[in-house]
Amino acid sequence: MPDIVSPEVRSQIMARIRGANTKPEMILRRGLHALGFRFRLHSRHLPGRPDIVFPRFRAVLFVHGCFWHGHDCHLHRLPTTRQDFWAAKIEANRCRDARVSEAIGALGWRQGIVWECSMRGRSRLDLEDIIVRCAAWLRSDIPHLEIRGRE
């Protein structure tokens, strides 16, 4: 099926999709900063360029969008057009996420993932609860954290 917009318009549309400094990421950063946590952003020195890096705690946080990272929740639905393309793209993203997770662990860093569905949509959690859980994880020695929306 041909695209209904010109390549220039499609390029403009795709350029507006943000990979960094997304709204959920900004909310999480603001809350953790208010609790006294200091961090680096999008470090190129670590695999996958984590969204938030806490060198003092040797921990990283990723804020994953449910659509782009293929989360099994209500926010992830494949588009009805070009399903083969999208399925392959999302699967490639999931494979990359697994490689990045393994590489970060091999370097001795702890990894946390906060899913978009935990912050928006019908399964969202209280934002304060998410921030408190992240803070408690940072202060602990637990190697992995995953915050998902309510089931």
C-alpha positions as CSV (number, residue, x, y, z in Angstrom):
1,M,0.0,0.0,0.0
2,P,1.5,3.3,-1.0
3,D,2.1,6.1,1.5
4,I,-0.7,8.8,1.4
5,V,1.8,11.6,2.1
6,S,4.9,12.8,0.3
7,P,8.3,11.6,1.4
8,E,9.1,15.2,2.7
9,V,5.9,15.2,4.8
10,R,6.6,11.7,6.1
11,S,10.1,12.8,7.0
12,Q,8.7,15.8,9.0
13,I,6.3,13.5,10.8
14,M,8.9,11.0,11.7
15,A,11.4,13.7,12.8
16,R,8.9,14.8,15.5
17,I,9.0,11.4,17.2
18,R,11.3,12.0,20.1
19,G,13.8,9.4,21.3
20,A,15.1,11.5,24.3
21,N,13.6,13.9,26.7
22,T,10.1,12.5,26.4
23,K,7.4,13.6,28.7
24,P,7.4,10.4,30.9
25,E,11.2,10.7,31.1
26,M,11.0,14.3,32.2
27,I,8.4,13.6,34.9
28,L,10.6,10.8,36.3
29,R,13.8,13.0,36.2
30,R,12.0,15.9,37.9
31,G,10.7,13.7,40.7
32,L,14.0,12.0,41.3
33,H,15.9,15.3,41.3
34,A,13.4,16.7,43.9
35,L,14.4,13.8,46.1
36,G,18.0,14.7,45.9
37,F,19.2,12.3,43.2
38,R,21.8,13.6,40.8
39,F,22.3,12.0,37.4
40,R,23.6,12.1,33.9
41,L,21.5,11.9,30.8
42,H,21.9,9.7,27.7
43,S,25.5,8.7,28.3
44,R,27.2,7.7,25.1
45,H,29.8,5.7,27.2
46,L,27.2,3.0,28.1
47,P,25.5,0.6,25.8
48,G,22.1,1.7,24.6
49,R,22.6,5.3,25.8
50,P,20.4,5.0,28.9
51,D,17.9,7.7,29.6
52,I,19.1,8.4,33.1
53,V,22.5,7.4,34.5
54,F,23.3,7.4,38.3
55,P,27.1,7.0,38.5
56,R,27.1,7.1,42.3
57,F,24.7,4.1,42.4
58,R,26.2,2.4,39.3
59,A,22.6,2.2,38.0
60,V,20.8,3.2,34.9
61,L,17.1,3.8,34.1
62,F,15.4,3.4,30.8
63,V,12.0,4.9,30.2
64,H,10.6,2.6,27.5
65,G,7.7,3.5,25.2
66,C,5.3,0.5,25.1
67,F,4.7,0.7,21.3
68,W,8.4,1.0,20.3
69,H,9.7,-1.6,22.7
70,G,6.9,-4.1,22.1
71,H,5.5,-4.2,25.7
72,D,2.6,-6.6,26.2
73,C,0.1,-4.0,27.4
74,H,-2.9,-2.1,26.1
75,L,-0.7,0.7,24.7
76,H,1.1,-1.7,22.3
77,R,-0.9,-2.4,19.1
78,L,0.6,-3.0,15.7
79,P,-0.7,-0.5,13.1
80,T,-3.2,-2.1,10.6
81,T,-1.1,-1.1,7.6
82,R,2.3,-2.6,6.8
83,Q,2.1,-5.1,9.7
84,D,5.1,-7.1,8.4
85,F,7.3,-4.0,8.5
86,W,6.1,-3.0,12.0
87,A,6.4,-6.5,13.4
88,A,9.9,-6.8,12.2
89,K,10.9,-3.4,13.5
90,I,9.4,-4.0,16.9
91,E,11.1,-7.4,17.1
92,A,14.4,-5.9,16.2
93,N,14.0,-3.3,18.9
94,R,13.3,-6.1,21.5
95,C,16.4,-8.0,20.4
96,R,18.4,-4.8,20.7
97,D,17.0,-4.2,24.2
98,A,18.0,-7.7,25.3
99,R,21.6,-7.2,23.9
100,V,21.9,-3.8,25.7
101,S,20.6,-5.2,28.9
102,E,23.2,-8.0,28.8
103,A,26.0,-5.6,27.9
104,I,25.1,-3.2,30.8
105,G,25.0,-6.1,33.2
106,A,28.3,-7.4,32.0
107,L,29.8,-3.9,32.8
108,G,28.6,-4.2,36.4
109,W,25.7,-1.7,36.1
110,R,22.2,-2.2,37.6
111,Q,19.4,-1.6,35.2
112,G,15.8,-0.3,35.7
113,I,13.0,-0.1,33.2
114,V,10.0,2.1,33.7
115,W,7.3,1.3,31.1
116,E,5.2,4.0,29.5
117,C,2.0,2.2,30.6
118,S,2.9,2.8,34.2
119,M,2.7,6.5,33.7
120,R,-0.2,6.9,31.2
121,G,-3.2,5.0,30.0
122,R,-5.8,3.1,31.9
123,S,-3.2,1.0,33.7
124,R,-1.1,3.9,35.1
125,L,0.2,4.0,38.6
126,D,0.5,6.9,40.9
127,L,3.5,9.0,39.7
128,E,4.7,9.5,43.3
129,D,4.6,5.7,43.8
130,I,6.8,5.2,40.7
131,I,9.3,7.8,41.8
132,V,9.5,6.3,45.4
133,R,10.0,2.8,44.0
134,C,12.8,4.1,41.7
135,A,14.4,5.9,44.7
136,A,14.2,2.8,46.9
137,W,15.7,0.6,44.1
138,L,18.6,3.1,43.7
139,R,19.4,3.0,47.4
140,S,19.3,-0.9,47.4
141,D,21.6,-3.4,45.8
142,I,18.9,-5.1,43.8
143,P,20.3,-5.6,40.3
144,H,17.1,-5.1,38.3
145,L,13.9,-3.1,38.5
146,E,10.9,-3.1,36.2
147,I,7.8,-0.9,36.7
148,R,4.8,-1.9,34.6
149,G,1.3,-0.6,34.6
150,R,-1.5,-2.3,36.6
151,E,-2.6,-5.5,35.1
